[in-house]
Amino acid sequence: MDYQEWSRLSYSKKNHQLYLSQKETLKKFLERNAISRAQYEKSLHDLTVKMHES
Protein backbone atom coordinates (compact mmCIF):
# COMPACT_ATOMS: atom_id res chain seq x y z
CA MET A 1 0.00 0.00 0.00
CA ASP A 2 1.50 3.32 -0.99
CA TYR A 3 1.33 6.61 0.90
CA GLN A 4 -1.63 7.99 -1.06
CA GLU A 5 -3.70 4.89 -0.44
CA TRP A 6 -2.73 4.91 3.23
CA SER A 7 -3.55 8.59 3.69
CA ARG A 8 -7.08 8.08 2.34
CA LEU A 9 -7.92 5.35 4.83
CA SER A 10 -10.02 6.10 7.85
CA TYR A 11 -8.57 5.71 11.32
CA SER A 12 -10.38 2.40 11.84
CA LYS A 13 -9.19 1.02 8.49
CA LYS A 14 -5.61 2.02 9.32
CA ASN A 15 -5.93 0.18 12.63
CA HIS A 16 -7.29 -2.86 10.85
CA GLN A 17 -4.35 -2.83 8.41
CA LEU A 18 -1.96 -2.57 11.36
CA TYR A 19 -3.72 -5.51 13.01
CA LEU A 20 -3.34 -7.62 9.86
CA SER A 21 0.33 -6.73 9.62
CA GLN A 22 1.00 -7.62 13.26
CA LYS A 23 -0.95 -10.86 12.88
CA GLU A 24 1.18 -11.80 9.88
CA THR A 25 4.36 -11.04 11.85
CA LEU A 26 3.22 -13.35 14.64
CA LYS A 27 2.48 -16.06 12.09
CA LYS A 28 5.99 -15.74 10.61
CA PHE A 29 7.53 -15.97 14.07
CA LEU A 30 5.57 -19.17 14.69
CA GLU A 31 6.55 -20.66 11.31
CA ARG A 32 10.22 -19.99 12.06
CA ASN A 33 9.92 -21.44 15.57
CA ALA A 34 10.85 -18.10 17.11
CA ILE A 35 7.81 -18.43 19.38
CA SER A 36 5.83 -21.40 20.63
CA ARG A 37 2.23 -22.19 19.64
CA ALA A 38 1.15 -21.11 23.13
CA GLN A 39 2.97 -17.78 22.79
CA TYR A 40 1.44 -17.26 19.35
CA GLU A 41 -2.08 -17.94 20.58
CA LYS A 42 -1.69 -15.71 23.65
CA SER A 43 -0.15 -12.87 21.63
CA LEU A 44 -2.78 -13.12 18.92
CA HIS A 45 -5.55 -13.10 21.53
CA ASP A 46 -4.04 -10.10 23.31
CA LEU A 47 -3.56 -8.25 20.01
CA THR A 48 -7.15 -8.99 18.96
CA VAL A 49 -8.57 -7.75 22.26
CA LYS A 50 -6.37 -4.66 22.44
CA MET A 51 -7.16 -3.60 18.88
CA HIS A 52 -10.88 -4.39 19.21
CA GLU A 53 -10.83 -6.95 16.41
CA SER A 54 -13.27 -9.77 16.90
N, C-alpha and C positions, 0 to 999 in steps of 0.2 A: 504494500500500500504506500503510495507516495504522499508527499506533504499536502498537496491539494486535496486529495481524497480524505486524508486524516483530518484536515482542518474543517471540512464540511460535516463531519460526524457530530452527532449530539454527544453530550457528556455521558449518557448511559451507553451509547454505542461504543464510545471510546473505552469505557470500563469493561464492556463485554469483550472487545478485542484484546484488551490487556489480560483478562481472565483466560481467554483461549490461548494466548501466548504462554502464560504461566503454566497452564495445564499441559501444554505441549512440552515445555521444559521439564516438568516433573516426569512425564512419560519417557523422555529421553534419558533422564537420570536412572529411571527404573530399568530401561532396556540395557543400559551400560553397567548395571549392577552397582551404581554409585549410591543407591539407596535401596532399602529392603521394600518388599511389598507392603509391610505394615507402615513403614514411613511414608510411602507413596499414598496409601489410602488415608492416613491421618492428615497429611499435608493437603491432599486434594479436598478432603472434607472441610478442613479449616479455611482453605482458600474459597471454597464455594460459599460457606457461611459468611465469611468476612466481606465478600464482594456481592452478596445478596443474589447469587445465582442459584436457581433451584431446579 
